[in-house]
Amino acid sequence: MADENILDLVIGEAHFDPLEFEQLPELLNHYKSNVEFLTAVTVDFYNHETETTQSGDGLRPDYHT
């Protein structure tokens, strides 16, 4: 319909640069080898409900699974 807003967005994989994590606080850097990074992506669009991807882990999360 002409008065509908439609957004089709697919978020697949992400790649985090490990060098950027050197900017984390000193405490986290101390335990860096034992820290597991868990991320998710949220999307807000106009009058639609917030959508959230599944969680992904590590520096190369895959949000498809």
N, CA, C and O atoms as a Maestro MAE file, in Angstrom:
{
 s_m_m2io_version
 :::
 2.0.0
}

f_m_ct {
 s_m_title
 :::
 protein
 m_atom[260] {
  # First column is atom index #
  i_m_mmod_type
  r_m_x_coord
  r_m_y_coord
  r_m_z_coord
  i_m_residue_number
  s_m_chain_name
  s_m_pdb_residue_name
  s_m_pdb_atom_name
  i_m_atomic_number
  :::
  1 25 0.836 -1.185 0.000 1 A "MET " " N  " 7
  2 3 0.000 0.000 0.000 1 A "MET " " CA " 6
  3 2 0.876 1.242 0.000 1 A "MET " " C  " 6
  4 15 2.026 1.205 0.440 1 A "MET " " O  " 8
  5 25 0.342 2.306 -0.480 2 A "ALA " " N  " 7
  6 3 1.099 3.545 -0.624 2 A "ALA " " CA " 6
  7 2 1.464 4.172 0.720 2 A "ALA " " C  " 6
  8 15 2.446 4.909 0.808 2 A "ALA " " O  " 8
  9 25 0.686 3.891 1.766 3 A "ASP " " N  " 7
  10 3 0.960 4.519 3.060 3 A "ASP " " CA " 6
  11 2 1.783 3.631 3.993 3 A "ASP " " C  " 6
  12 15 1.896 3.937 5.180 3 A "ASP " " O  " 8
  13 25 2.366 2.529 3.481 4 A "GLU " " N  " 7
  14 3 3.174 1.631 4.293 4 A "GLU " " CA " 6
  15 2 4.657 1.921 4.110 4 A "GLU " " C  " 6
  16 15 5.102 2.302 3.028 4 A "GLU " " O  " 8
  17 25 5.416 1.733 5.191 5 A "ASN " " N  " 7
  18 3 6.862 1.806 5.132 5 A "ASN " " CA " 6
  19 2 7.399 0.390 5.254 5 A "ASN " " C  " 6
  20 15 7.076 -0.320 6.206 5 A "ASN " " O  " 8
  21 25 8.209 -0.018 4.304 6 A "ILE " " N  " 7
  22 3 8.755 -1.364 4.315 6 A "ILE " " CA " 6
  23 2 10.275 -1.270 4.320 6 A "ILE " " C  " 6
  24 15 10.868 -0.529 3.537 6 A "ILE " " O  " 8
  25 25 10.889 -2.027 5.207 7 A "LEU " " N  " 7
  26 3 12.347 -2.102 5.276 7 A "LEU " " CA " 6
  27 2 12.733 -3.569 5.334 7 A "LEU " " C  " 6
  28 15 12.327 -4.287 6.247 7 A "LEU " " O  " 8
  29 25 13.507 -4.010 4.372 8 A "ASP " " N  " 7
  30 3 14.018 -5.374 4.354 8 A "ASP " " CA " 6
  31 2 15.529 -5.268 4.483 8 A "ASP " " C  " 6
  32 15 16.219 -4.906 3.530 8 A "ASP " " O  " 8
  33 25 16.031 -5.584 5.658 9 A "LEU " " N  " 7
  34 3 17.444 -5.427 5.965 9 A "LEU " " CA " 6
  35 2 17.985 -6.749 6.472 9 A "LEU " " C  " 6
  36 15 17.435 -7.334 7.405 9 A "LEU " " O  " 8
  37 25 19.064 -7.221 5.861 10 A "VAL " " N  " 7
  38 3 19.699 -8.465 6.287 10 A "VAL " " CA " 6
  39 2 21.076 -8.129 6.828 10 A "VAL " " C  " 6
  40 15 21.903 -7.542 6.130 10 A "VAL " " O  " 8
  41 25 21.316 -8.505 8.075 11 A "ILE " " N  " 7
  42 3 22.621 -8.302 8.688 11 A "ILE " " CA " 6
  43 2 23.223 -9.685 8.872 11 A "ILE " " C  " 6
  44 15 22.700 -10.508 9.623 11 A "ILE " " O  " 8
  45 25 24.336 -9.931 8.175 12 A "GLY " " N  " 7
  46 3 24.926 -11.264 8.188 12 A "GLY " " CA " 6
  47 2 26.101 -11.395 9.116 12 A "GLY " " C  " 6
  48 15 25.964 -11.880 10.239 12 A "GLY " " O  " 8
  49 25 27.254 -10.967 8.658 13 A "GLU " " N  " 7
  50 3 28.481 -11.134 9.419 13 A "GLU " " CA " 6
  51 2 29.088 -9.779 9.746 13 A "GLU " " C  " 6
  52 15 28.832 -8.782 9.070 13 A "GLU " " O  " 8
  53 25 29.892 -9.766 10.789 14 A "ALA " " N  " 7
  54 3 30.632 -8.564 11.158 14 A "ALA " " CA " 6
  55 2 32.086 -8.957 11.375 14 A "ALA " " C  " 6
  56 15 32.394 -10.111 11.674 14 A "ALA " " O  " 8
  57 25 32.964 -7.991 11.223 15 A "HIS " " N  " 7
  58 3 34.385 -8.220 11.454 15 A "HIS " " CA " 6
  59 2 34.894 -7.095 12.334 15 A "HIS " " C  " 6
  60 15 34.933 -5.939 11.911 15 A "HIS " " O  " 8
  61 25 35.283 -7.425 13.554 16 A "PHE " " N  " 7
  62 3 35.826 -6.447 14.483 16 A "PHE " " CA " 6
  63 2 37.342 -6.504 14.434 16 A "PHE " " C  " 6
  64 15 37.927 -7.588 14.457 16 A "PHE " " O  " 8
  65 25 37.976 -5.355 14.367 17 A "ASP " " N  " 7
  66 3 39.428 -5.254 14.318 17 A "ASP " " CA " 6
  67 2 39.998 -5.457 15.719 17 A "ASP " " C  " 6
  68 15 39.717 -4.657 16.611 17 A "ASP " " O  " 8
  69 25 40.789 -6.505 15.934 18 A "PRO " " N  " 7
  70 3 41.319 -6.748 17.278 18 A "PRO " " CA " 6
  71 2 42.182 -5.606 17.793 18 A "PRO " " C  " 6
  72 15 42.287 -5.419 19.005 18 A "PRO " " O  " 8
  73 25 42.796 -4.845 16.910 19 A "LEU " " N  " 7
  74 3 43.616 -3.713 17.348 19 A "LEU " " CA " 6
  75 2 42.777 -2.630 18.009 19 A "LEU " " C  " 6
  76 15 43.271 -1.893 18.862 19 A "LEU " " O  " 8
  77 25 41.524 -2.532 17.623 20 A "GLU " " N  " 7
  78 3 40.650 -1.534 18.224 20 A "GLU " " CA " 6
  79 2 40.358 -1.847 19.683 20 A "GLU " " C  " 6
  80 15 40.059 -0.946 20.468 20 A "GLU " " O  " 8
  81 25 40.443 -3.114 20.046 21 A "PHE " " N  " 7
  82 3 40.174 -3.488 21.422 21 A "PHE " " CA " 6
  83 2 41.292 -3.075 22.367 21 A "PHE " " C  " 6
  84 15 41.145 -3.161 23.586 21 A "PHE " " O  " 8
  85 25 42.404 -2.629 21.805 22 A "GLU " " N  " 7
  86 3 43.470 -2.092 22.649 22 A "GLU " " CA " 6
  87 2 43.021 -0.794 23.315 22 A "GLU " " C  " 6
  88 15 43.654 -0.344 24.270 22 A "GLU " " O  " 8
  89 25 41.954 -0.194 22.831 23 A "GLN " " N  " 7
  90 3 41.426 1.041 23.389 23 A "GLN " " CA " 6
  91 2 40.534 0.797 24.601 23 A "GLN " " C  " 6
  92 15 40.093 1.749 25.244 23 A "GLN " " O  " 8
  93 25 40.264 -0.467 24.919 24 A "LEU " " N  " 7
  94 3 39.423 -0.791 26.067 24 A "LEU " " CA " 6
  95 2 40.146 -0.450 27.367 24 A "LEU " " C  " 6
  96 15 41.370 -0.320 27.387 24 A "LEU " " O  " 8
  97 25 39.402 -0.309 28.431 25 A "PRO " " N  " 7
  98 3 40.027 -0.009 29.725 25 A "PRO " " CA " 6
  99 2 41.096 -1.039 30.095 25 A "PRO " " C  " 6
  100 15 41.048 -2.189 29.656 25 A "PRO " " O  " 8
  101 25 42.042 -0.612 30.895 26 A "GLU " " N  " 7
  102 3 43.175 -1.452 31.285 26 A "GLU " " CA " 6
  103 2 42.737 -2.773 31.913 26 A "GLU " " C  " 6
  104 15 43.339 -3.812 31.643 26 A "GLU " " O  " 8
  105 25 41.719 -2.749 32.728 27 A "LEU " " N  " 7
  106 3 41.254 -3.973 33.384 27 A "LEU " " CA " 6
  107 2 40.820 -5.014 32.359 27 A "LEU " " C  " 6
  108 15 41.170 -6.188 32.478 27 A "LEU " " O  " 8
  109 25 40.068 -4.591 31.364 28 A "LEU " " N  " 7
  110 3 39.608 -5.531 30.349 28 A "LEU " " CA " 6
  111 2 40.779 -6.046 29.524 28 A "LEU " " C  " 6
  112 15 40.809 -7.222 29.162 28 A "LEU " " O  " 8
  113 25 41.733 -5.190 29.223 29 A "ASN " " N  " 7
  114 3 42.918 -5.631 28.487 29 A "ASN " " CA " 6
  115 2 43.685 -6.692 29.268 29 A "ASN " " C  " 6
  116 15 44.246 -7.616 28.679 29 A "ASN " " O  " 8
  117 25 43.708 -6.563 30.584 30 A "HIS " " N  " 7
  118 3 44.414 -7.534 31.423 30 A "HIS " " CA " 6
  119 2 43.810 -8.923 31.267 30 A "HIS " " C  " 6
  120 15 44.536 -9.916 31.262 30 A "HIS " " O  " 8
  121 25 42.499 -9.002 31.141 31 A "TYR " " N  " 7
  122 3 41.808 -10.281 31.033 31 A "TYR " " CA " 6
  123 2 41.411 -10.612 29.595 31 A "TYR " " C  " 6
  124 15 40.625 -11.530 29.363 31 A "TYR " " O  " 8
  125 25 41.944 -9.878 28.646 32 A "LYS " " N  " 7
  126 3 41.548 -9.989 27.240 32 A "LYS " " CA " 6
  127 2 41.552 -11.430 26.725 32 A "LYS " " C  " 6
  128 15 40.661 -11.812 25.966 32 A "LYS " " O  " 8
  129 25 42.523 -12.220 27.117 33 A "SER " " N  " 7
  130 3 42.601 -13.580 26.600 33 A "SER " " CA " 6
  131 2 41.459 -14.454 27.112 33 A "SER " " C  " 6
  132 15 41.147 -15.480 26.507 33 A "SER " " O  " 8
  133 25 40.830 -14.056 28.224 34 A "ASN " " N  " 7
  134 3 39.739 -14.843 28.788 34 A "ASN " " CA " 6
  135 2 38.362 -14.249 28.512 34 A "ASN " " C  " 6
  136 15 37.352 -14.786 28.968 34 A "ASN " " O  " 8
  137 25 38.314 -13.147 27.771 35 A "VAL " " N  " 7
  138 3 37.054 -12.466 27.528 35 A "VAL " " CA " 6
  139 2 36.450 -12.954 26.219 35 A "VAL " " C  " 6
  140 15 37.134 -13.016 25.197 35 A "VAL " " O  " 8
  141 25 35.168 -13.299 26.253 36 A "GLU " " N  " 7
  142 3 34.441 -13.661 25.046 36 A "GLU " " CA " 6
  143 2 33.531 -12.495 24.690 36 A "GLU " " C  " 6
  144 15 32.736 -12.048 25.516 36 A "GLU " " O  " 8
  145 25 33.644 -12.011 23.480 37 A "PHE " " N  " 7
  146 3 32.825 -10.888 23.042 37 A "PHE " " CA " 6
  147 2 31.520 -11.415 22.464 37 A "PHE " " C  " 6
  148 15 31.517 -12.253 21.563 37 A "PHE " " O  " 8
  149 25 30.423 -10.917 22.990 38 A "LEU " " N  " 7
  150 3 29.094 -11.310 22.551 38 A "LEU " " CA " 6
  151 2 28.383 -10.049 22.088 38 A "LEU " " C  " 6
  152 15 28.256 -9.090 22.848 38 A "LEU " " O  " 8
  153 25 27.920 -10.046 20.847 39 A "THR " " N  " 7
  154 3 27.313 -8.842 20.277 39 A "THR " " CA " 6
  155 2 25.972 -9.171 19.626 39 A "THR " " C  " 6
  156 15 25.678 -10.324 19.310 39 A "THR " " O  " 8
  157 25 25.182 -8.140 19.437 40 A "ALA " " N  " 7
  158 3 23.931 -8.208 18.689 40 A "ALA " " CA " 6
  159 2 23.737 -6.837 18.049 40 A "ALA " " C  " 6
  160 15 24.332 -5.853 18.488 40 A "ALA " " O  " 8
  161 25 22.916 -6.777 17.029 41 A "VAL " " N  " 7
  162 3 22.628 -5.530 16.331 41 A "VAL " " CA " 6
  163 2 21.140 -5.243 16.477 41 A "VAL " " C  " 6
  164 15 20.309 -6.132 16.288 41 A "VAL " " O  " 8
  165 25 20.808 -4.009 16.813 42 A "THR " " N  " 7
  166 3 19.400 -3.608 16.859 42 A "THR " " CA " 6
  167 2 19.145 -2.558 15.790 42 A "THR " " C  " 6
  168 15 20.009 -1.733 15.490 42 A "THR " " O  " 8
  169 25 17.956 -2.600 15.225 43 A "VAL " " N  " 7
  170 3 17.572 -1.664 14.169 43 A "VAL " " CA " 6
  171 2 16.224 -1.048 14.532 43 A "VAL " " C  " 6
  172 15 15.261 -1.758 14.820 43 A "VAL " " O  " 8
  173 25 16.172 0.273 14.516 44 A "ASP " " N  " 7
  174 3 14.918 1.003 14.694 44 A "ASP " " CA " 6
  175 2 14.604 1.710 13.383 44 A "ASP " " C  " 6
  176 15 15.470 2.368 12.805 44 A "ASP " " O  " 8
  177 25 13.385 1.578 12.921 45 A "PHE " " N  " 7
  178 3 12.982 2.229 11.677 45 A "PHE " " CA " 6
  179 2 11.579 2.795 11.826 45 A "PHE " " C  " 6
  180 15 10.605 2.057 11.975 45 A "PHE " " O  " 8
  181 25 11.498 4.093 11.784 46 A "TYR " " N  " 7
  182 3 10.250 4.838 11.780 46 A "TYR " " CA " 6
  183 2 9.273 4.303 12.829 46 A "TYR " " C  " 6
  184 15 9.610 4.268 14.013 46 A "TYR " " O  " 8
  185 25 8.075 3.888 12.421 47 A "ASN " " N  " 7
  186 3 7.037 3.447 13.360 47 A "ASN " " CA " 6
  187 2 7.021 1.932 13.577 47 A "ASN " " C  " 6
  188 15 6.038 1.391 14.084 47 A "ASN " " O  " 8
  189 25 8.083 1.258 13.205 48 A "HIS " " N  " 7
  190 3 8.131 -0.196 13.358 48 A "HIS " " CA " 6
  191 2 8.782 -0.558 14.687 48 A "HIS " " C  " 6
  192 15 9.520 0.236 15.269 48 A "HIS " " O  " 8
  193 25 8.501 -1.760 15.152 49 A "GLU " " N  " 7
  194 3 9.109 -2.234 16.389 49 A "GLU " " CA " 6
  195 2 10.608 -2.443 16.182 49 A "GLU " " C  " 6
  196 15 11.058 -2.706 15.067 49 A "GLU " " O  " 8
  197 25 11.368 -2.326 17.254 50 A "THR " " N  " 7
  198 3 12.797 -2.576 17.194 50 A "THR " " CA " 6
  199 2 13.047 -4.043 16.878 50 A "THR " " C  " 6
  200 15 12.443 -4.927 17.485 50 A "THR " " O  " 8
  201 25 13.930 -4.295 15.936 51 A "GLU " " N  " 7
  202 3 14.303 -5.660 15.576 51 A "GLU " " CA " 6
  203 2 15.735 -5.898 16.053 51 A "GLU " " C  " 6
  204 15 16.582 -5.009 15.958 51 A "GLU " " O  " 8
  205 25 15.999 -7.088 16.561 52 A "THR " " N  " 7
  206 3 17.318 -7.442 17.062 52 A "THR " " CA " 6
  207 2 17.788 -8.731 16.413 52 A "THR " " C  " 6
  208 15 17.028 -9.693 16.294 52 A "THR " " O  " 8
  209 25 19.052 -8.743 15.991 53 A "THR " " N  " 7
  210 3 19.612 -9.964 15.428 53 A "THR " " CA " 6
  211 2 19.838 -10.976 16.540 53 A "THR " " C  " 6
  212 15 19.748 -10.650 17.723 53 A "THR " " O  " 8
  213 25 20.126 -12.176 16.154 54 A "GLN " " N  " 7
  214 3 20.570 -13.169 17.121 54 A "GLN " " CA " 6
  215 2 21.959 -12.750 17.595 54 A "GLN " " C  " 6
  216 15 22.637 -11.969 16.927 54 A "GLN " " O  " 8
  217 25 22.374 -13.261 18.730 55 A "SER " " N  " 7
  218 3 23.702 -12.943 19.257 55 A "SER " " CA " 6
  219 2 24.778 -13.602 18.407 55 A "SER " " C  " 6
  220 15 24.582 -14.680 17.846 55 A "SER " " O  " 8
  221 25 25.913 -12.931 18.328 56 A "GLY " " N  " 7
  222 3 27.080 -13.489 17.667 56 A "GLY " " CA " 6
  223 2 28.251 -13.374 18.628 56 A "GLY " " C  " 6
  224 15 28.282 -12.479 19.473 56 A "GLY " " O  " 8
  225 25 29.206 -14.270 18.502 57 A "ASP " " N  " 7
  226 3 30.330 -14.208 19.432 57 A "ASP " " CA " 6
  227 2 31.654 -14.097 18.678 57 A "ASP " " C  " 6
  228 15 31.758 -14.431 17.498 57 A "ASP " " O  " 8
  229 25 32.655 -13.619 19.404 58 A "GLY " " N  " 7
  230 3 33.991 -13.498 18.843 58 A "GLY " " CA " 6
  231 2 34.161 -12.235 18.007 58 A "GLY " " C  " 6
  232 15 33.283 -11.375 17.949 58 A "GLY " " O  " 8
  233 25 35.323 -12.156 17.363 59 A "LEU " " N  " 7
  234 3 35.649 -10.979 16.554 59 A "LEU " " CA " 6
  235 2 35.061 -11.065 15.144 59 A "LEU " " C  " 6
  236 15 35.114 -10.090 14.395 59 A "LEU " " O  " 8
  237 25 34.501 -12.221 14.776 60 A "ARG " " N  " 7
  238 3 33.850 -12.395 13.472 60 A "ARG " " CA " 6
  239 2 32.491 -13.065 13.669 60 A "ARG " " C  " 6
  240 15 32.290 -14.209 13.261 60 A "ARG " " O  " 8
  241 25 31.558 -12.343 14.297 61 A "PRO " " N  " 7
  242 3 30.258 -12.957 14.567 61 A "PRO " " CA " 6
  243 2 29.440 -13.169 13.304 61 A "PRO " " C  " 6
  244 15 29.521 -12.391 12.353 61 A "PRO " " O  " 8
  245 25 28.655 -14.231 13.311 62 A "ASP " " N  " 7
  246 3 27.734 -14.537 12.229 62 A "ASP " " CA " 6
  247 2 26.329 -14.439 12.797 62 A "ASP " " C  " 6
  248 15 25.923 -15.267 13.612 62 A "ASP " " O  " 8
  249 25 25.586 -13.423 12.363 63 A "TYR " " N  " 7
  250 3 24.242 -13.181 12.914 63 A "TYR " " CA " 6
  251 2 23.166 -13.998 12.211 63 A "TYR " " C  " 6
  252 15 21.997 -13.905 12.583 63 A "TYR " " O  " 8
  253 25 23.522 -14.794 11.211 64 A "HIS " " N  " 7
  254 3 22.556 -15.636 10.519 64 A "HIS " " CA " 6
  255 2 22.099 -16.821 11.346 64 A "HIS " " C  " 6
  256 15 20.952 -17.254 11.230 64 A "HIS " " O  " 8
  257 25 22.983 -17.350 12.180 65 A "THR " " N  " 7
  258 3 22.679 -18.598 12.867 65 A "THR " " CA " 6
  259 2 21.828 -18.389 14.099 65 A "THR " " C  " 6
  260 15 21.488 -19.353 14.785 65 A "THR " " O  " 8
  :::
 }
 m_bond[259] {
  # First column is bond index #
  i_m_from
  i_m_to
  i_m_order
  :::
  1 1 2 1
  2 2 3 1
  3 3 4 2
  4 3 5 1
  5 5 6 1
  6 6 7 1
  7 7 8 2
  8 7 9 1
  9 9 10 1
  10 10 11 1
  11 11 12 2
  12 11 13 1
  13 13 14 1
  14 14 15 1
  15 15 16 2
  16 15 17 1
  17 17 18 1
  18 18 19 1
  19 19 20 2
  20 19 21 1
  21 21 22 1
  22 22 23 1
  23 23 24 2
  24 23 25 1
  25 25 26 1
  26 26 27 1
  27 27 28 2
  28 27 29 1
  29 29 30 1
  30 30 31 1
  31 31 32 2
  32 31 33 1
  33 33 34 1
  34 34 35 1
  35 35 36 2
  36 35 37 1
  37 37 38 1
  38 38 39 1
  39 39 40 2
  40 39 41 1
  41 41 42 1
  42 42 43 1
  43 43 44 2
  44 43 45 1
  45 45 46 1
  46 46 47 1
  47 47 48 2
  48 47 49 1
  49 49 50 1
  50 50 51 1
  51 51 52 2
  52 51 53 1
  53 53 54 1
  54 54 55 1
  55 55 56 2
  56 55 57 1
  57 57 58 1
  58 58 59 1
  59 59 60 2
  60 59 61 1
  61 61 62 1
  62 62 63 1
  63 63 64 2
  64 63 65 1
  65 65 66 1
  66 66 67 1
  67 67 68 2
  68 67 69 1
  69 69 70 1
  70 70 71 1
  71 71 72 2
  72 71 73 1
  73 73 74 1
  74 74 75 1
  75 75 76 2
  76 75 77 1
  77 77 78 1
  78 78 79 1
  79 79 80 2
  80 79 81 1
  81 81 82 1
  82 82 83 1
  83 83 84 2
  84 83 85 1
  85 85 86 1
  86 86 87 1
  87 87 88 2
  88 87 89 1
  89 89 90 1
  90 90 91 1
  91 91 92 2
  92 91 93 1
  93 93 94 1
  94 94 95 1
  95 95 96 2
  96 95 97 1
  97 97 98 1
  98 98 99 1
  99 99 100 2
  100 99 101 1
  101 101 102 1
  102 102 103 1
  103 103 104 2
  104 103 105 1
  105 105 106 1
  106 106 107 1
  107 107 108 2
  108 107 109 1
  109 109 110 1
  110 110 111 1
  111 111 112 2
  112 111 113 1
  113 113 114 1
  114 114 115 1
  115 115 116 2
  116 115 117 1
  117 117 118 1
  118 118 119 1
  119 119 120 2
  120 119 121 1
  121 121 122 1
  122 122 123 1
  123 123 124 2
  124 123 125 1
  125 125 126 1
  126 126 127 1
  127 127 128 2
  128 127 129 1
  129 129 130 1
  130 130 131 1
  131 131 132 2
  132 131 133 1
  133 133 134 1
  134 134 135 1
  135 135 136 2
  136 135 137 1
  137 137 138 1
  138 138 139 1
  139 139 140 2
  140 139 141 1
  141 141 142 1
  142 142 143 1
  143 143 144 2
  144 143 145 1
  145 145 146 1
  146 146 147 1
  147 147 148 2
  148 147 149 1
  149 149 150 1
  150 150 151 1
  151 151 152 2
  152 151 153 1
  153 153 154 1
  154 154 155 1
  155 155 156 2
  156 155 157 1
  157 157 158 1
  158 158 159 1
  159 159 160 2
  160 159 161 1
  161 161 162 1
  162 162 163 1
  163 163 164 2
  164 163 165 1
  165 165 166 1
  166 166 167 1
  167 167 168 2
  168 167 169 1
  169 169 170 1
  170 170 171 1
  171 171 172 2
  172 171 173 1
  173 173 174 1
  174 174 175 1
  175 175 176 2
  176 175 177 1
  177 177 178 1
  178 178 179 1
  179 179 180 2
  180 179 181 1
  181 181 182 1
  182 182 183 1
  183 183 184 2
  184 183 185 1
  185 185 186 1
  186 186 187 1
  187 187 188 2
  188 187 189 1
  189 189 190 1
  190 190 191 1
  191 191 192 2
  192 191 193 1
  193 193 194 1
  194 194 195 1
  195 195 196 2
  196 195 197 1
  197 197 198 1
  198 198 199 1
  199 199 200 2
  200 199 201 1
  201 201 202 1
  202 202 203 1
  203 203 204 2
  204 203 205 1
  205 205 206 1
  206 206 207 1
  207 207 208 2
  208 207 209 1
  209 209 210 1
  210 210 211 1
  211 211 212 2
  212 211 213 1
  213 213 214 1
  214 214 215 1
  215 215 216 2
  216 215 217 1
  217 217 218 1
  218 218 219 1
  219 219 220 2
  220 219 221 1
  221 221 222 1
  222 222 223 1
  223 223 224 2
  224 223 225 1
  225 225 226 1
  226 226 227 1
  227 227 228 2
  228 227 229 1
  229 229 230 1
  230 230 231 1
  231 231 232 2
  232 231 233 1
  233 233 234 1
  234 234 235 1
  235 235 236 2
  236 235 237 1
  237 237 238 1
  238 238 239 1
  239 239 240 2
  240 239 241 1
  241 241 242 1
  242 242 243 1
  243 243 244 2
  244 243 245 1
  245 245 246 1
  246 246 247 1
  247 247 248 2
  248 247 249 1
  249 249 250 1
  250 250 251 1
  251 251 252 2
  252 251 253 1
  253 253 254 1
  254 254 255 1
  255 255 256 2
  256 255 257 1
  257 257 258 1
  258 258 259 1
  259 259 260 2
  :::
 }
}
